[in-house]
């Protein structure tokens, strides 16, 4: 269950990062509220997963999901560059996440 909560927390991190971008420096109310709510939920689920999972594993997986997810959202919805080097970096992050999962006893 901790892994499921951790993945959802990571996905919520992507949502709050994207909505923060849309909030235009917290000047737009709806994206600002979405940012705050999803941030709280994300942190809460991360905190819950850390009751079971090691700190290093949980935090690395959470930030990795957020980083790769934000990268994908940026390309798909914000017109950000999808260069070979950026894609390679994202692949390395995913590889690190897989290794963290495989090395965890939980």
Order of alpha helices (4+ residues) and beta strands (2+ residues): alpha-alpha-alpha-alpha
